[in-house]
């Protein structure tokens, strides 16, 4: 096995020489704090570094139970690190990514996850498979909204499908109650399960099989159609989401 000289690598705060000590602290009462430090250093606001990729073998060991730590945390952090499918470092870590994918699929098949954790696991699967955009964009299912642009008038829109209602709004309605006037909102129409796109059908099927009914419902809106309240253009929500993440 190749020995890593962490002193020669960098993360979000400079030298990565502290990373081995952080991993060594896992398996005790302070795991939450340690994982928070690892996330901050290795995937700071979505950015990844030399040390992030170098950490994949350790994360694979944790996921497989060969090292101390929580497998869920390991695969979710590793998924965030590998989310950019065109990263030139990706081919060098095919073995670890394959192991992490296998573990994540096993975890995904385990019943009883909260909806947010289930979505996070789906994101990691997509990241390890190199699907790209949706390994990150799927987080919108947890936040119950997406920010997009109308493909016709280029109005900034919010697509909401959760506790605040189901609608498309222009302006800053994100995270707020549904607009009171019909002029301020457009319809959001869910896709019927049999008409979902290939990816949508796959994710929907995973959610249904796992008993994640709310996630399945949300996915029908994510892969459904919205109507712009400013110009009445009907658009594919997923296509406009993809444009924002490319």
C-alpha positions, -999 to +999 in steps of 0.1 A: +000+000+000+012+035-009+022+056+021+007+091+021+029+120+032+001+143+044+026+171+050+030+175+012-008+178+007-032+206+013-068+211+023-090+241+028-069+255+056-034+247+044-012+217+053-030+184+055-007+170+082-036+171+107-058+147+087-043+114+101-049+125+136-085+134+129-092+100+114-075+084+144-099+101+168-130+084+152-147+057+170-153+076+203-177+101+219-165+130+198-172+116+163-197+143+154-171+170+160-144+151+142-166+145+111-174+182+111-137+190+111-131+165+083-159+180+062-147+215+068-111+206+057-118+182+029-150+195+013-152+231+023-184+246+008-182+220-020-145+226-028-121+196-029-084+195-025-054+172-029-060+158+006-096+152-002-088+126-029-060+112-008-085+105+019-106+082-002-088+050+007-093+058+044-130+066+038-133+033+019-117+015+049-142+031+073-171+023+050-160-014+049-155-016+086-117-019+083-112+013+103-131+031+130-158+055+121-194+057+109-199+042+074-228+066+066-206+095+072-177+080+052-198+074+020-216+107+022-183+127+025-167+105-002-197+112-025-193+149-020-156+146-028-161+126-060-192+145-073-175+162-102-173+134-128-147+151-150-121+155-122-088+142-136-080+125-103-110+103-105-095+075-126-067+070-101-092+060-074-114+036-093-109+008-067-119+029-037-148+044-056-160+009-065-159-002-029-177+029-017-204+024-043-210-012-032-213-001+005-236+028-004-259+005-023-260-019+007-268+010+030-295+023+006-312-011+007-313-010+046-348+001+058-355+029+082-335+058+070-348+093+074-358+110+042-328+134+042-303+106+048-319+085+021-315+114-004-279+119+007-272+082+000-288+085-034-265+115-041-235+094-032-245+066-054-248+090-083-215+106-075-196+072-074-213+063-107-202+095-123-237+107-131-227+143-124-252+171-120-277+152-099-252+140-074-253+176-061-286+189-074-306+162-058-300+181-025-329+202-036-353+174-027-342+179+010-346+216+008-380+212-010-372+238-036-351+247-066-340+280-081-342+281-119-347+305-148-376+305-172-362+293-206-383+319-224-382+352-205-352+343-182-372+353-151-356+339-119-380+314-105-384+292-074-399+258-077-414+247-044-429+213-036-429+209+001-443+222+034-449+257+019-470+244-010-465+233-045-460+261-070-436+281-092-430+317-082-412+347-095-392+368-071-380+358-036-407+334-024-381+308-016-385+294+019-417+314+025-454+305+025-472+301-009-479+334-027-515+345-019-524+357-054-526+334-084-508+361-105-477+356-084-475+318-090-475+293-118-486+257-117-462+228-109-474+196-124-459+163-113-449+137-139-468+105-137-445+076-127-449+058-160-437+089-179-406+098-158-373+101-176-348+073-173-330+088-143-363+100-128-378+066-130-348+050-115-347+074-085-384+071-081-382+034-081-355+034-055-376+056-032-408+035-037-389+003-030-375+017+002-409+030+014-398+066+011-431+079-001-424+116+005-391+114-015-410+096-043-436+123-043-410+150-045-393+134-074-424+135-095-423+173-092-386+175-097-390+156-130-424+173-138-433+205-154-437+241-142-453+271-157-437+305-155-460+330-138-445+359-158-448+346-194-469+313-191-441+292-206-443+256-196-408+241-189-392+209-177-381+214-141-353+189-143-339+204-175-338+239-160-322+225-128-295+209-149-287+242-166-281+259-133-256+232-122-236+228-154 
